[in-house]
Amino acid sequence: MAEGQKPRWTFLTNHAHVLVCISEDGDLRGRDIAERVGITERAVQAIIADLEADGYLTRTREGRRNRYEVHADRPLRHPLESDHTAADLLAALDLVPPPPAG
């Protein structure tokens, strides 16, 4: 693939990409997330609303900005992965330490 060319498909969804961005920096603006993921700000807003509604994120207003906290203990949504959590996904991507065994 040529540099700067967007891939036709990826292994992770845009929801996962947004969660990854926020897990790396809870102070990112929607515009910054959109640029990193390669989607529109409006799509980022909709994804954040989905993640927040299902308990994966908490949004806190700080002045004119939002701060996000990831709740990585939530299970992944698809039946094939539902025995794993968002923390497992983030750990697999080396973004957070793996959850304790048990």
N, CA, C and O atoms as CSV, one atom per row, in Angstrom:
chain,resi,resn,atom,element,x,y,z
A,1,MET,N,N,0.854,-1.170,0.000
A,1,MET,CA,C,0.000,0.000,0.000
A,1,MET,C,C,0.904,1.238,0.000
A,1,MET,O,O,1.897,1.291,0.725
A,2,ALA,N,N,0.552,2.213,-0.807
A,2,ALA,CA,C,1.331,3.444,-0.907
A,2,ALA,C,C,1.175,4.276,0.361
A,2,ALA,O,O,0.137,4.237,1.022
A,3,GLU,N,N,2.219,5.026,0.688
A,3,GLU,CA,C,2.180,5.875,1.885
A,3,GLU,C,C,1.041,6.884,1.780
A,3,GLU,O,O,0.830,7.509,0.740
A,4,GLY,N,N,0.309,7.026,2.893
A,4,GLY,CA,C,-0.805,7.968,2.930
A,4,GLY,C,C,-2.100,7.405,2.366
A,4,GLY,O,O,-3.153,8.031,2.489
A,5,GLN,N,N,-2.034,6.236,1.750
A,5,GLN,CA,C,-3.237,5.616,1.196
A,5,GLN,C,C,-3.977,4.885,2.309
A,5,GLN,O,O,-3.365,4.161,3.093
A,6,LYS,N,N,-5.284,5.071,2.378
A,6,LYS,CA,C,-6.113,4.441,3.393
A,6,LYS,C,C,-6.374,2.981,3.015
A,6,LYS,O,O,-6.723,2.694,1.870
A,7,PRO,N,N,-6.208,2.055,3.971
A,7,PRO,CA,C,-6.472,0.646,3.647
A,7,PRO,C,C,-7.959,0.419,3.375
A,7,PRO,O,O,-8.813,1.139,3.891
A,8,ARG,N,N,-8.255,-0.592,2.557
A,8,ARG,CA,C,-9.647,-0.926,2.248
A,8,ARG,C,C,-10.360,-1.484,3.466
A,8,ARG,O,O,-11.566,-1.287,3.620
A,9,TRP,N,N,-9.628,-2.181,4.339
A,9,TRP,CA,C,-10.240,-2.752,5.540
A,9,TRP,C,C,-9.174,-2.864,6.617
A,9,TRP,O,O,-7.976,-2.824,6.334
A,10,THR,N,N,-9.627,-3.005,7.851
A,10,THR,CA,C,-8.721,-3.188,8.977
A,10,THR,C,C,-9.310,-4.261,9.890
A,10,THR,O,O,-10.491,-4.595,9.791
A,11,PHE,N,N,-8.479,-4.795,10.774
A,11,PHE,CA,C,-8.956,-5.831,11.686
A,11,PHE,C,C,-9.816,-5.259,12.805
A,11,PHE,O,O,-10.680,-5.962,13.331
A,12,LEU,N,N,-9.605,-4.021,13.177
A,12,LEU,CA,C,-10.373,-3.402,14.255
A,12,LEU,C,C,-11.395,-2.426,13.685
A,12,LEU,O,O,-11.183,-1.824,12.633
A,13,THR,N,N,-12.508,-2.282,14.402
A,13,THR,CA,C,-13.556,-1.345,13.989
A,13,THR,C,C,-13.179,0.078,14.369
A,13,THR,O,O,-12.229,0.298,15.120
A,14,ASN,N,N,-13.919,1.028,13.853
A,14,ASN,CA,C,-13.709,2.419,14.250
A,14,ASN,C,C,-13.994,2.610,15.738
A,14,ASN,O,O,-13.362,3.447,16.382
A,15,HIS,N,N,-14.930,1.852,16.290
A,15,HIS,CA,C,-15.194,1.928,17.732
A,15,HIS,C,C,-13.936,1.535,18.510
A,15,HIS,O,O,-13.576,2.193,19.486
A,16,ALA,N,N,-13.278,0.473,18.081
A,16,ALA,CA,C,-12.039,0.051,18.744
A,16,ALA,C,C,-10.956,1.106,18.575
A,16,ALA,O,O,-10.221,1.397,19.518
A,17,HIS,N,N,-10.852,1.677,17.387
A,17,HIS,CA,C,-9.838,2.709,17.160
A,17,HIS,C,C,-10.064,3.922,18.062
A,17,HIS,O,O,-9.109,4.468,18.614
A,18,VAL,N,N,-11.306,4.343,18.212
A,18,VAL,CA,C,-11.610,5.480,19.086
A,18,VAL,C,C,-11.281,5.127,20.533
A,18,VAL,O,O,-10.704,5.941,21.254
A,19,LEU,N,N,-11.641,3.927,20.959
A,19,LEU,CA,C,-11.327,3.497,22.317
A,19,LEU,C,C,-9.818,3.466,22.547
A,19,LEU,O,O,-9.344,3.876,23.606
A,20,VAL,N,N,-9.069,2.989,21.569
A,20,VAL,CA,C,-7.605,2.972,21.668
A,20,VAL,C,C,-7.069,4.393,21.831
A,20,VAL,O,O,-6.241,4.647,22.705
A,21,CYS,N,N,-7.534,5.311,20.999
A,21,CYS,CA,C,-7.068,6.708,21.079
A,21,CYS,C,C,-7.343,7.293,22.459
A,21,CYS,O,O,-6.475,7.931,23.055
A,22,ILE,N,N,-8.547,7.074,22.960
A,22,ILE,CA,C,-8.925,7.637,24.256
A,22,ILE,C,C,-8.164,6.963,25.384
A,22,ILE,O,O,-7.836,7.608,26.380
A,23,SER,N,N,-7.876,5.665,25.242
A,23,SER,CA,C,-7.114,4.985,26.297
A,23,SER,C,C,-5.685,5.522,26.360
A,23,SER,O,O,-5.060,5.507,27.421
A,24,GLU,N,N,-5.176,5.990,25.242
A,24,GLU,CA,C,-3.829,6.561,25.209
A,24,GLU,C,C,-3.804,7.984,25.760
A,24,GLU,O,O,-2.814,8.405,26.357
A,25,ASP,N,N,-4.906,8.730,25.557
A,25,ASP,CA,C,-4.962,10.122,26.010
A,25,ASP,C,C,-6.423,10.536,26.177
A,25,ASP,O,O,-7.118,10.819,25.201
A,26,GLY,N,N,-6.875,10.567,27.432
A,26,GLY,CA,C,-8.259,10.907,27.728
A,26,GLY,C,C,-8.608,12.369,27.503
A,26,GLY,O,O,-9.767,12.760,27.643
A,27,ASP,N,N,-7.616,13.178,27.156
A,27,ASP,CA,C,-7.851,14.603,26.903
A,27,ASP,C,C,-7.932,14.946,25.416
A,27,ASP,O,O,-8.066,16.116,25.059
A,28,LEU,N,N,-7.852,13.943,24.552
A,28,LEU,CA,C,-7.894,14.224,23.118
A,28,LEU,C,C,-9.212,14.879,22.719
A,28,LEU,O,O,-10.273,14.542,23.246
A,29,ARG,N,N,-9.130,15.805,21.795
A,29,ARG,CA,C,-10.340,16.414,21.231
A,29,ARG,C,C,-10.894,15.511,20.134
A,29,ARG,O,O,-10.159,14.729,19.530
A,30,GLY,N,N,-12.189,15.627,19.884
A,30,GLY,CA,C,-12.819,14.850,18.827
A,30,GLY,C,C,-12.135,15.041,17.489
A,30,GLY,O,O,-11.999,14.094,16.715
A,31,ARG,N,N,-11.710,16.249,17.216
A,31,ARG,CA,C,-11.020,16.567,15.964
A,31,ARG,C,C,-9.725,15.756,15.847
A,31,ARG,O,O,-9.396,15.250,14.774
A,32,ASP,N,N,-8.989,15.638,16.972
A,32,ASP,CA,C,-7.731,14.889,16.965
A,32,ASP,C,C,-7.979,13.395,16.778
A,32,ASP,O,O,-7.245,12.718,16.057
A,33,ILE,N,N,-9.019,12.892,17.435
A,33,ILE,CA,C,-9.371,11.471,17.288
A,33,ILE,C,C,-9.769,11.196,15.844
A,33,ILE,O,O,-9.336,10.207,15.252
A,34,ALA,N,N,-10.593,12.070,15.280
A,34,ALA,CA,C,-11.049,11.900,13.899
A,34,ALA,C,C,-9.865,11.839,12.939
A,34,ALA,O,O,-9.844,11.020,12.020
A,35,GLU,N,N,-8.904,12.686,13.151
A,35,GLU,CA,C,-7.728,12.718,12.288
A,35,GLU,C,C,-6.924,11.424,12.420
A,35,GLU,O,O,-6.487,10.857,11.418
A,36,ARG,N,N,-6.733,10.964,13.641
A,36,ARG,CA,C,-5.962,9.728,13.863
A,36,ARG,C,C,-6.659,8.502,13.283
A,36,ARG,O,O,-6.018,7.639,12.683
A,37,VAL,N,N,-7.974,8.433,13.465
A,37,VAL,CA,C,-8.719,7.253,13.019
A,37,VAL,C,C,-9.025,7.316,11.527
A,37,VAL,O,O,-9.154,6.281,10.874
A,38,GLY,N,N,-9.142,8.535,10.985
A,38,GLY,CA,C,-9.458,8.689,9.565
A,38,GLY,C,C,-10.950,8.712,9.296
A,38,GLY,O,O,-11.419,8.241,8.260
A,39,ILE,N,N,-11.697,9.275,10.259
A,39,ILE,CA,C,-13.152,9.407,10.117
A,39,ILE,C,C,-13.531,10.848,10.437
A,39,ILE,O,O,-12.674,11.643,10.821
A,40,THR,N,N,-14.802,11.187,10.284
A,40,THR,CA,C,-15.248,12.550,10.546
A,40,THR,C,C,-15.433,12.792,12.051
A,40,THR,O,O,-15.577,11.852,12.833
A,41,GLU,N,N,-15.426,14.054,12.428
A,41,GLU,CA,C,-15.699,14.408,13.829
A,41,GLU,C,C,-17.093,13.947,14.239
A,41,GLU,O,O,-17.300,13.500,15.367
A,42,ARG,N,N,-18.034,14.057,13.328
A,42,ARG,CA,C,-19.403,13.616,13.625
A,42,ARG,C,C,-19.434,12.114,13.916
A,42,ARG,O,O,-20.144,11.677,14.822
A,43,ALA,N,N,-18.674,11.322,13.160
A,43,ALA,CA,C,-18.594,9.878,13.408
A,43,ALA,C,C,-17.961,9.611,14.771
A,43,ALA,O,O,-18.400,8.719,15.497
A,44,VAL,N,N,-16.936,10.380,15.116
A,44,VAL,CA,C,-16.296,10.233,16.434
A,44,VAL,C,C,-17.310,10.525,17.536
A,44,VAL,O,O,-17.384,9.789,18.520
A,45,GLN,N,N,-18.090,11.593,17.380
A,45,GLN,CA,C,-19.102,11.944,18.380
A,45,GLN,C,C,-20.106,10.807,18.562
A,45,GLN,O,O,-20.481,10.483,19.688
A,46,ALA,N,N,-20.539,10.204,17.457
A,46,ALA,CA,C,-21.506,9.097,17.529
A,46,ALA,C,C,-20.883,7.883,18.213
A,46,ALA,O,O,-21.540,7.222,19.017
A,47,ILE,N,N,-19.636,7.587,17.904
A,47,ILE,CA,C,-18.952,6.448,18.517
A,47,ILE,C,C,-18.756,6.688,20.005
A,47,ILE,O,O,-18.970,5.783,20.811
A,48,ILE,N,N,-18.350,7.899,20.378
A,48,ILE,CA,C,-18.190,8.225,21.799
A,48,ILE,C,C,-19.520,8.071,22.525
A,48,ILE,O,O,-19.563,7.554,23.641
A,49,ALA,N,N,-20.603,8.517,21.898
A,49,ALA,CA,C,-21.935,8.366,22.507
A,49,ALA,C,C,-22.265,6.885,22.699
A,49,ALA,O,O,-22.806,6.505,23.737
A,50,ASP,N,N,-21.947,6.047,21.711
A,50,ASP,CA,C,-22.169,4.599,21.836
A,50,ASP,C,C,-21.350,4.023,22.992
A,50,ASP,O,O,-21.877,3.292,23.830
A,51,LEU,N,N,-20.064,4.355,23.029
A,51,LEU,CA,C,-19.175,3.823,24.062
A,51,LEU,C,C,-19.606,4.286,25.455
A,51,LEU,O,O,-19.524,3.534,26.427
A,52,GLU,N,N,-20.060,5.524,25.530
A,52,GLU,CA,C,-20.524,6.064,26.812
A,52,GLU,C,C,-21.835,5.392,27.243
A,52,GLU,O,O,-21.999,5.030,28.409
A,53,ALA,N,N,-22.754,5.231,26.307
A,53,ALA,CA,C,-24.057,4.628,26.618
A,53,ALA,C,C,-23.907,3.196,27.116
A,53,ALA,O,O,-24.689,2.746,27.954
A,54,ASP,N,N,-22.918,2.484,26.612
A,54,ASP,CA,C,-22.718,1.086,27.003
A,54,ASP,C,C,-21.682,0.912,28.114
A,54,ASP,O,O,-21.273,-0.210,28.415
A,55,GLY,N,N,-21.260,2.018,28.722
A,55,GLY,CA,C,-20.416,1.947,29.906
A,55,GLY,C,C,-18.929,1.782,29.674
A,55,GLY,O,O,-18.193,1.509,30.622
A,56,TYR,N,N,-18.464,1.939,28.446
A,56,TYR,CA,C,-17.035,1.820,28.162
A,56,TYR,C,C,-16.280,3.108,28.460
A,56,TYR,O,O,-15.062,3.089,28.633
A,57,LEU,N,N,-16.997,4.222,28.520
A,57,LEU,CA,C,-16.395,5.542,28.762
A,57,LEU,C,C,-17.249,6.339,29.725
A,57,LEU,O,O,-18.462,6.155,29.817
A,58,THR,N,N,-16.582,7.229,30.438
A,58,THR,CA,C,-17.265,8.292,31.171
A,58,THR,C,C,-16.698,9.603,30.651
A,58,THR,O,O,-15.484,9.768,30.528
A,59,ARG,N,N,-17.594,10.527,30.351
A,59,ARG,CA,C,-17.194,11.838,29.850
A,59,ARG,C,C,-17.391,12.848,30.971
A,59,ARG,O,O,-18.461,12.912,31.576
A,60,THR,N,N,-16.358,13.635,31.248
A,60,THR,CA,C,-16.432,14.686,32.249
A,60,THR,C,C,-16.089,16.003,31.569
A,60,THR,O,O,-15.080,16.117,30.873
A,61,ARG,N,N,-16.937,16.981,31.782
A,61,ARG,CA,C,-16.712,18.306,31.202
A,61,ARG,C,C,-15.728,19.060,32.092
A,61,ARG,O,O,-15.940,19.184,33.298
A,62,GLU,N,N,-14.649,19.564,31.487
A,62,GLU,CA,C,-13.665,20.390,32.196
A,62,GLU,C,C,-13.505,21.682,31.405
A,62,GLU,O,O,-12.785,21.736,30.408
A,63,GLY,N,N,-14.188,22.714,31.872
A,63,GLY,CA,C,-14.182,23.977,31.124
A,63,GLY,C,C,-14.880,23.773,29.798
A,63,GLY,O,O,-16.037,23.354,29.751
A,64,ARG,N,N,-14.174,24.071,28.723
A,64,ARG,CA,C,-14.745,23.915,27.391
A,64,ARG,C,C,-14.388,22.579,26.757
A,64,ARG,O,O,-14.775,22.315,25.619
A,65,ARG,N,N,-13.662,21.737,27.469
A,65,ARG,CA,C,-13.186,20.462,26.936
A,65,ARG,C,C,-13.836,19.284,27.648
A,65,ARG,O,O,-14.373,19.418,28.747
A,66,ASN,N,N,-13.777,18.150,27.009
A,66,ASN,CA,C,-14.212,16.900,27.615
A,66,ASN,C,C,-12.982,16.087,27.998
A,66,ASN,O,O,-11.963,16.105,27.308
A,67,ARG,N,N,-13.101,15.385,29.102
A,67,ARG,CA,C,-12.079,14.424,29.511
A,67,ARG,C,C,-12.777,13.077,29.577
A,67,ARG,O,O,-13.894,12.967,30.083
A,68,TYR,N,N,-12.112,12.061,29.064
A,68,TYR,CA,C,-12.707,10.740,28.992
A,68,TYR,C,C,-11.943,9.761,29.871
A,68,TYR,O,O,-10.714,9.791,29.946
A,69,GLU,N,N,-12.702,8.892,30.534
A,69,GLU,CA,C,-12.121,7.811,31.317
A,69,GLU,C,C,-12.640,6.501,30.734
A,69,GLU,O,O,-13.846,6.319,30.571
A,70,VAL,N,N,-11.721,5.596,30.422
A,70,VAL,CA,C,-12.074,4.297,29.858
A,70,VAL,C,C,-12.372,3.325,30.993
A,70,VAL,O,O,-11.643,3.267,31.983
A,71,HIS,N,N,-13.451,2.564,30.838
A,71,HIS,CA,C,-13.817,1.501,31.783
A,71,HIS,C,C,-13.529,0.170,31.083
A,71,HIS,O,O,-14.408,-0.450,30.484
A,72,ALA,N,N,-12.287,-0.234,31.182
A,72,ALA,CA,C,-11.807,-1.376,30.404
A,72,ALA,C,C,-12.269,-2.720,30.943
A,72,ALA,O,O,-11.985,-3.753,30.337
A,73,ASP,N,N,-12.974,-2.729,32.066
A,73,ASP,CA,C,-13.466,-3.989,32.633
A,73,ASP,C,C,-14.720,-4.490,31.909
A,73,ASP,O,O,-15.189,-5.595,32.182
A,74,ARG,N,N,-15.257,-3.699,31.005
A,74,ARG,CA,C,-16.481,-4.078,30.278
A,74,ARG,C,C,-16.182,-5.182,29.270
A,74,ARG,O,O,-15.133,-5.162,28.625
A,75,PRO,N,N,-17.099,-6.152,29.125
A,75,PRO,CA,C,-16.873,-7.238,28.164
A,75,PRO,C,C,-17.003,-6.736,26.728
A,75,PRO,O,O,-17.739,-5.790,26.449
A,76,LEU,N,N,-16.279,-7.385,25.829
A,76,LEU,CA,C,-16.436,-7.086,24.410
A,76,LEU,C,C,-17.829,-7.532,23.976
A,76,LEU,O,O,-18.392,-8.457,24.562
A,77,ARG,N,N,-18.379,-6.897,22.975
A,77,ARG,CA,C,-19.796,-7.038,22.657
A,77,ARG,C,C,-20.154,-8.234,21.783
A,77,ARG,O,O,-21.249,-8.779,21.922
A,78,HIS,N,N,-19.281,-8.653,20.901
A,78,HIS,CA,C,-19.622,-9.743,19.990
A,78,HIS,C,C,-19.566,-11.077,20.734
A,78,HIS,O,O,-18.662,-11.295,21.540
A,79,PRO,N,N,-20.527,-11.977,20.471
A,79,PRO,CA,C,-20.540,-13.266,21.176
A,79,PRO,C,C,-19.224,-14.050,21.076
A,79,PRO,O,O,-18.874,-14.784,22.000
A,80,LEU,N,N,-18.502,-13.902,19.976
A,80,LEU,CA,C,-17.231,-14.620,19.837
A,80,LEU,C,C,-16.167,-14.116,20.807
A,80,LEU,O,O,-15.250,-14.858,21.158
A,81,GLU,N,N,-16.278,-12.857,21.246
A,81,GLU,CA,C,-15.278,-12.271,22.135
A,81,GLU,C,C,-15.830,-11.905,23.505
A,81,GLU,O,O,-15.112,-11.319,24.314
A,82,SER,N,N,-17.073,-12.232,23.782
A,82,SER,CA,C,-17.729,-11.722,24.995
A,82,SER,C,C,-17.122,-12.235,26.298
A,82,SER,O,O,-17.428,-11.712,27.369
A,83,ASP,N,N,-16.265,-13.253,26.218
A,83,ASP,CA,C,-15.592,-13.705,27.436
A,83,ASP,C,C,-14.300,-12.927,27.681
A,83,ASP,O,O,-13.550,-13.241,28.605
A,84,HIS,N,N,-14.041,-11.915,26.855
A,84,HIS,CA,C,-12.895,-11.023,27.017
A,84,HIS,C,C,-13.394,-9.608,27.283
A,84,HIS,O,O,-14.531,-9.266,26.957
A,85,THR,N,N,-12.534,-8.795,27.876
A,85,THR,CA,C,-12.891,-7.409,28.196
A,85,THR,C,C,-12.148,-6.437,27.286
A,85,THR,O,O,-11.237,-6.810,26.547
A,86,ALA,N,N,-12.564,-5.192,27.367
A,86,ALA,CA,C,-11.844,-4.138,26.657
A,86,ALA,C,C,-10.397,-4.085,27.142
A,86,ALA,O,O,-9.495,-3.783,26.361
A,87,ALA,N,N,-10.169,-4.376,28.417
A,87,ALA,CA,C,-8.800,-4.407,28.955
A,87,ALA,C,C,-7.966,-5.477,28.250
A,87,ALA,O,O,-6.786,-5.265,27.970
A,88,ASP,N,N,-8.583,-6.630,27.963
A,88,ASP,CA,C,-7.866,-7.678,27.236
A,88,ASP,C,C,-7.451,-7.190,25.852
A,88,ASP,O,O,-6.332,-7.442,25.407
A,89,LEU,N,N,-8.366,-6.489,25.174
A,89,LEU,CA,C,-8.062,-5.953,23.856
A,89,LEU,C,C,-6.931,-4.939,23.939
A,89,LEU,O,O,-5.978,-5.001,23.162
A,90,LEU,N,N,-7.034,-4.007,24.880
A,90,LEU,CA,C,-6.007,-2.979,25.021
A,90,LEU,C,C,-4.667,-3.590,25.426
A,90,LEU,O,O,-3.613,-3.126,24.989
A,91,ALA,N,N,-4.706,-4.622,26.255
A,91,ALA,CA,C,-3.469,-5.303,26.655
A,91,ALA,C,C,-2.844,-6.013,25.458
A,91,ALA,O,O,-1.624,-6.005,25.297
A,92,ALA,N,N,-3.685,-6.633,24.612
A,92,ALA,CA,C,-3.172,-7.314,23.418
A,92,ALA,C,C,-2.467,-6.326,22.492
A,92,ALA,O,O,-1.533,-6.688,21.777
A,93,LEU,N,N,-2.922,-5.089,22.514
A,93,LEU,CA,C,-2.311,-4.036,21.695
A,93,LEU,C,C,-1.183,-3.337,22.450
A,93,LEU,O,O,-0.625,-2.349,21.973
A,94,ASP,N,N,-0.853,-3.856,23.626
A,94,ASP,CA,C,0.236,-3.345,24.465
A,94,ASP,C,C,-0.016,-1.899,24.908
A,94,ASP,O,O,0.917,-1.103,25.014
A,95,LEU,N,N,-1.281,-1.574,25.164
A,95,LEU,CA,C,-1.642,-0.226,25.590
A,95,LEU,C,C,-1.889,-0.126,27.077
A,95,LEU,O,O,-1.805,0.960,27.651
A,96,VAL,N,N,-2.192,-1.240,27.703
A,96,VAL,CA,C,-2.370,-1.284,29.162
A,96,VAL,C,C,-1.786,-2.600,29.658
A,96,VAL,O,O,-1.658,-3.550,28.886
A,97,PRO,N,N,-1.433,-2.663,30.928
A,97,PRO,CA,C,-0.958,-3.947,31.438
A,97,PRO,C,C,-2.072,-4.982,31.369
A,97,PRO,O,O,-3.248,-4.632,31.466
A,98,PRO,N,N,-1.715,-6.258,31.201
A,98,PRO,CA,C,-2.764,-7.283,31.161
A,98,PRO,C,C,-3.498,-7.357,32.495
A,98,PRO,O,O,-2.911,-7.119,33.550
A,99,PRO,N,N,-4.799,-7.692,32.437
A,99,PRO,CA,C,-5.559,-7.813,33.687
A,99,PRO,C,C,-5.025,-8.990,34.495
A,99,PRO,O,O,-4.489,-9.937,33.920
A,100,PRO,N,N,-5.166,-8.945,35.831
A,100,PRO,CA,C,-4.674,-10.058,36.645
A,100,PRO,C,C,-5.441,-11.340,36.319
A,100,PRO,O,O,-6.643,-11.314,36.054
A,101,ALA,N,N,-4.724,-12.452,36.344
A,101,ALA,CA,C,-5.354,-13.748,36.105
A,101,ALA,C,C,-6.230,-14.103,37.283
A,101,ALA,O,O,-5.939,-13.740,38.422
A,102,GLY,N,N,-7.289,-14.806,37.005
A,102,GLY,CA,C,-8.124,-15.200,38.137
A,102,GLY,C,C,-9.490,-15.358,37.753
A,102,GLY,O,O,-10.332,-15.689,38.588
